[in-house]
Every structure is written in C-alpha cells, then in structure tokens.
Amino acid sequence: MERKRYDLNFKKMVVTKGREIGNMTAVARQHELDPKMVLRWAKELKCTDLEQLDRTALKLVQVDSHVHKIG
C-alpha cells in the first residue's frame, strides 16, 4: 500500500480548522485522517514560518517544472 502525501495547503487548512474550533482530533476525523498525524502537522507548522514554507514550496515547484521542461 502506497503512502498518501498531502500538500502544504491542505495541511494548513486542516490545522487552521483544528485551531479555530480547538479540537484537532475532531477535524482529523472529519477528513478521515489519523489524529496523531494532524497533531504532528500542527506542531511542525507552529515551529515554522508558514509564509516561508509557501515560498519554499513554490520554488520547489518552479525548479521541478523547469527541470522537466529542459529534460
């Protein structure tokens, strides 16, 4: 079974919802996610500047698409 990957915007949306209602576990269950994974996302996103993460993700996408165009 392949591991499912979630993009940064989805993670931010889930964590933001969890913070708004004050219950990460409930939000995780609404999205059929493991509550421990959502709590880990919240911890990771809290320790990192979200705006910087967005710029880094954008650069990776740009670099990746540039590589594909050249190759």
Steps between C-alpha positions, in 0.01 A plus 500: 500500500637838397538777752268792436658845482321824577595839362588792723177691434288202609707459818466870579124488442453202731723646773332841475155340537624302799637812666180695432273246668763392752482131413756351262368146551147592387631672187726202426203265521290728277766459231558130574855567616701357786474749790866442590602606150294819521649581841847449350413736214383761753825469694710524182304797367519678835880472499535628144415827335205410276573777252855373461368147446274626222788673324720192535227275362446740209873504420509119504208484257664758272835320508333163444297623203808672357695174521221313321487757219874477443524120535 
